[in-house]
Amino acid sequence: MRIRDERPDDMSRISRIHYTAFTRHPVHAPGAEPFEHHIVERLRASGALVLSLFAEVGGEAVGHIALSPAAVGDDHAGWFLLGPVGVLPSFQGRGIGSTLVRESLWRMRDAGASGIVLVGDPRFYARFGFRNARGLVYQGVPDRYVLAADL
């Protein structure tokens, strides 16, 4: 597996990864179209895509992770939102998502970030140091899925 920074010619493959990864995902109502690929497109278009990492296996595009600035309480500096993270279904369960998360945390820590917030499964993200962020609210999301990690 190779993890690298996004390049301009990766954009359509990144969209396909997220669309495919989130099609029929349990976070969406049955039959609902995924929207996660649009999140990455909008972050990129607005210049808010701070970190965009791409995973390849044997030259095939298989995973992607995005990070963007986040405002956490009164602390508007140094916090970032992790997500979406997408891995093609046929490559899930092989550690690709975990590798993308670890690499992004390492890079953000190295860049001087204060912390990372995300909306996700606490059972998955706890292994990376994410915990329930008491008092941190994300409209429409149950509190147990709003997680943060200090770097």
Summary of the structure (lengths in Angstrom):
residues: 151
radius of gyration: 14.7
end to end distance: 25.5
largest distance: 44.4
contacts: 431
relative contact order: 0.15
helix: 36%
strand: 29%
